[in-house]
Structures are given as structure tokens and as C-alpha cells.
Amino acid sequence: MEFPFDVDALFPERITVLDQHLRPPARRPGTTTPARVDLQQQIMTIVDELGKASAKAQHLPAPITSALRMQSNRHVIYVLKDTSARPAGKGAIIGFLKVGYKKLFVLDDREAHNEVEPLCILDFYIHESVQRHGHGRELFQYMLQKERVEPHQLAIDRPSPKLLKFLNKHYNLETTVPQVNNFVIFEGFFAHQHRSPTPSLRATRHSRAAVVDPIPAAPARKLPPKRAEGDIKPYSSSDREFLKVAVEPPWPLNRAPRRATPPAHPPPRSSSLGNSPDRGPLRPFVPEQELLRSLRLCPPHPTARLLLATDPGGSPAQRRRTSSLPRSDESRY
């Protein structure tokens, strides 16, 4: 991959390591840099173009490597350049490898959750025109030596089929441990520092530490003597004396039932609870037949008698006889 600026002058070594600051590496003694050239801007251009080429090769919707992502994360990118002669004389970039430490929750072979922070392979790309020439193995091996890790200790983020074949061919990584996330780990990932020590090793470690640096034991603390267990008293003696005294229930529970005739003019009701009048018991329910019988036997009211006496129509018997005449007879009178 070629660029319009001098890549050989920007990256003096064959493999250049860039961190999140994207600063140009130290220059060789005796070399000069053209005036007013922003070297960091050129590095950002290289990183952006490499990320686009990697996303296109992996059929990704968007690049996962860019200068902006590098500056916002603590990742490291290894850039491999072509040292062979070019017609333009500006050099070219062969590929790159991006790694970084991430905190992950992974499953081991016993399907137990483990919180680890391994070195992860985040992006790996070699230009299509120079593949199968050993450039990928050269770059990957340089990264392993620089980071001081073994291939089975790595976690790969969404590896492509080509990357899985590459790891199987050069590092015999074939058996994977199933995970619930996008990362792939291989058998032997928990063989060293990732798996917690066994109880026997932990006990041996503590015993050795005690022999080497014994710690004086703290003096035993004396506890107060335990009281003899006796009968459990649910309440005190004062409570028992209080329960012997009969307590009058509150109103209206303290009202004894009485069968007195209700007053002719009951006192008016009060909306205040404290000024509520005394209420006697309610009258018993009267059946319907008994109520009708009492109405028939009840004497007429004096006012009704006065109305009947002053009625010009006469007595009730006469009104009944008059109303029984036909309509033709009534019209004659």
C-alpha cells in the first residue's frame, strides 16, 4: 500500500510500534526532515487507510481501526513496511497488527465464569498482493516477543476464517473453548496465570509465608461468663399486675343494651366525635302483615274528619251512589 509521502523517512525500521499518541518514532542520526511537514498527520493517514483496507477485506460495515479510535483507547499497533526498492522511491506499507488488553468475562472448560484481562488481537491485516510470503508470521512473531506472551494466552476478537487457519498452521491452535461473547480463546488459555491456584497450593503458600515471616498472634479476648438459663418470662411483674385490673372498654362498647322508648324529639346530630349524643338501641324490625294490620286499626286523624264534614258532595255513600249512574243520566241534572 503506497502513499503520496515518504514512508521510509517516516518509519525508519521495518516494524514500527505506535501507541495511542501516534507520535513518529525517533529518527536516525544524519537524516533530515522537510520543513513544515506534519509527521503525525501522515501517521494518522496511514492508520486510517489501513483500517479501511482491513474492513474491506473482512467485509465489515465500518472500520474498526482508525486514528480516532487509537487516540481514545490504550491500544498498540504494529506497522510492517516494505523495504524493497520502489519506482517512486517512497516505500510502501505491507500490513499491521493491533493488540490491546481488555477486561473480559470468559468461560473455562468447566463452564465457570472467570474475570480476566488478557492481551487481545483486535485487528490483523496483510495486503492481498503480498500474502503467503511469510509477512504475517514475521509480524505476529515480533509482537509475541515484544509483549512476552504465548499464542495460547491470547484472546482474538471476532477472528476471520483466514486468521483461524493462520493460527492453526503456524501455532497449532485448533481446539477452542466456547464463549458467549465475540472473543475466541484456545485450549490452554487457563493453564498459567488465568486459573486460580488449587486449595492445596494455596495452603502450602500460606504455610511457607508463616514460616518465613511469623506474625505474633493477638491475645485471646476473654468473654463474660454465660448466665444460667432460667424460665423465660414473657412480660414483667408490673405487666402481670396491670393485666389483673379490669379495664373498661371505650365508647360505644361500654354501652349496655337497654330497651327504653326513644324520646319524642331526639337531639340534633353533631358532626364532632366528642359531642356525639347517646343513642339507644334500634327498634326491632316489624313484618309487613303486622304493619298493614296496624294501619287499618288506626283511628282517623281529626283533620281528616273535619274535611269530610265540610265536603259539599255529601257523605261517601252518596258519592258512591252518584258515581254509579250512567253518563246520560248525569247530563240531565
Disulfide bonds with the S-S distance in Angstrom:
none
